[in-house]
Amino acid sequence: MYNWKSLVIWAGCLMGLPCCSVWADEAAVTHVTVRQRWPWSRLVDIDYVLTCDPTQRVDIAVAGFNGDLPLDLPTGAFSGDQYGVAEGSHRIVFDPTQTAYTNSEVMTRFRVALTPRAPALYLIVDLTKIAGEGGQIEYVYEDDLANGAYGTVATNPVAGVTSVIWTGVTNGLTYKTDKLVLRRVHSGVFTSGTGAQAITNDFYIEVFELTQRQRYRIMGQYNDDSYYKGSDRDIHPEERISYNTIRGATHDTPAINWPYTGASVGETSLLGLLRAKTGLAFDLPTSMQWEYACRAGTATAFNSGSDSESALNELGWHKGNSTTTCAVGLLRPNAWGIYDMHGNVEELCLDGFNGAETQRLRRNGSWYRQASYCAASYVAGVAPNATGGSYGLRVVLPLP
């Protein structure tokens, strides 16, 4: 167990130290203090003041040290004000129980460095690597896209929505097979099929539906139930997968039953294995996260800005233009650079259908359904253990 009394805050190196980022003249962190709640709690409060333009929202990178020795602290050990932070006083909470430091390797002079940085527009995860391995996690910033480091980009691809998207992501098969690429979606308000909705936290969402090869990289095997098993199955979406296989089941020990058991997933589920491989708390999107990301600033039935079903042919695969699943990323993306959010496979979400635990919610329509089923507002239910039809998924990384 952790030797909690040996965690001593080296306060002299924490008070009032500014930590500047690439925006040296625009954003700075000062008045950093670190205090453990001992003896009533093991948690550590990291308080700071962010100075920046009132219109800015920044991420705060946290580096931990034992004196001068850098510490390998997992992302899951921190919560609080780290992402999309506005100017003012804030707090990040550090949980030492989530680290690997034990009685034989204690932190006796714990300190932190906080650095403000621009939110990364894309997140790339290498599924051929294990958690903590160098190069497994890669962040892509808007400046990276502007200087051509990642290939082609498009600006404002949908009328009425201001955005920059990475179109070059479709040119490398590795992004559909050996790596996961996720787009940052900022919090905001939108009008769904059920009325006005607020998304209160930023999150990352896969730009492609999870493919059969990505499932293989995560779980070590292909899905024998897949309908499509052609020679190019690696870049076709994972299909005929159940909610229980993705997250775990209510009859598991311990039970897995969102939201009652929180963000917990089964260790051997797809998400359990993905979390272990990456050290990141991936999950399914909520229904509202999914619809917000699908619409991408539009309020029409289809995310190109059109209500006409004829517009769907350039956006998604449905009964009128396909006879099976199709490779991901072939058609037009939405304004935030997310592909296949109309059709191809139905995508499972966290929520119960109409509030019922006996069914989980699915969205998106699919290749064997009519165009109307592929509208952004379409919802339906499915039993958690069902593998029939063409049920697939795309994962999100929620940000606290």
Secondary structure, DSSP 8 states (H G I E B T S, - for coil): ---GGG--B-GGGTTT--EE-S-TTT-EEEEEEEEE-TTT---EEEEEEEE--TT--BEEEEEEEETTEE----GGGEEES-SSB-SEEEEEEE-GGGS---TTS--SSEEEEEEEE---SEEEEETTS-TT-TTSEEEE-HHHHHTTTTS-EEES-STT---EEEGGGGG-THHHHTEEEEEEE--EEEEETTEEEEE-S-EEEESS--BHHHHHHHHSS--TT-S--STTGGGSB--S--HHHHH--TTSSS---TTTTTT---TTSHHHHHHHHHSS--B---HHHHHHHHHTT--SSBTTTB--GGGGGGT---TTT-SS---TT-S---TTS----SSSSEEEEEEEETTEEEEEEEES--TTS-GGGGSTT-EEEE-TT---TTEE---EEE--
